[in-house]
Amino acid sequence: MFSSYGRLEKRSSKKGVDRPQYLKELVDEFNSTESCEAREEVLANLANFAYDPINYEWLRKLKIIDIFLNQLSEGTPTLCSFAVSGLCNLSLDQENKSYIIKNDGVALIRGCLSSPEESTVISAIVTLMFLVTPQSKADITGTEVVQQILVKANGDNPRIRNVAKIFLNDYCTPEQVLKAETMS
């Protein structure tokens, strides 16, 4: 991760850094290619770029958050997995968080909880935790979501089970958990 543009320049080649242009080329390739494999590779790259806060402004300008959100409902399971990972990487930033929430991101991410892919489910739970604000908490910790998380917390997969328990313990009240348990 690069913490500043100066550090990024220092670690880059002498030709300089044209990160915005490279990201634009990735977006163009994602939007124009017919190859599912190529789209998956590009989306994986974009999700990796979402890890570093220095890229956030460029990712917003290029509407990459919209690409991630669209792939949650329209993409293949692999594209969905990369998309929710990208959103997870972006969601601690206040501006990104607000954008994701305002653009129906919580509902789209909730849909990922039923994925058979371990990485998708883990990223979805963590992203929901990152998206909790006073305004979004009721939606994120609603009974339907808590029921889904309870199933994961009692499941066989230890990684998913542990993340689900963190969600229930840290973001839900005992009353919410009890209500979800009795309604199941």
LINPEBEL-V727721 format. One record per pair of residues at least 12 apart in sequence whose ideal C-beta (glycine too) atoms are under 6 Angstrom apart, sorted by sequence separation. I is the first residue (numbers start at 1). J is the second residue. D is the distance in whole Angstrom. If there is no record, write none. Layout:
I/J/D  I/J/D
//
This chain:
30/42/4  71/83/4  112/124/4  128/140/5  152/164/4  153/165/5  29/42/5  68/83/4  109/124/5  149/164/5  153/168/6  26/42/5  46/64/6  68/86/5  109/127/5  149/167/5  26/45/6  68/87/5  109/128/6  149/168/6  26/46/6  146/172/6  84/112/5  141/171/6  146/176/5  150/180/6  141/172/5  106/139/5  147/180/5  65/99/6  69/103/6  97/131/6  106/140/6  146/180/4  23/58/5  27/62/5  47/82/5  73/108/6  88/123/5  101/136/5  110/145/6  113/148/5  141/176/6  43/79/6  50/86/4  69/105/6  72/108/4  81/117/5  84/120/6  91/127/5  143/179/6  56/93/5  143/180/5  147/184/6  20/58/5  24/62/6  40/78/5  44/82/5  47/85/5  51/89/5  81/119/5  85/123/5  88/126/5  92/130/5  125/163/5  129/167/6  23/62/6  40/79/6  43/82/4  47/86/4  50/89/4  69/108/6  81/120/4  84/123/4  88/127/4  91/130/4  121/160/5  132/171/6  46/86/6  50/90/5  77/117/6  84/124/5  87/127/5  91/131/6  122/163/5  125/167/5  2/52/6  1/52/5  2/54/5
//
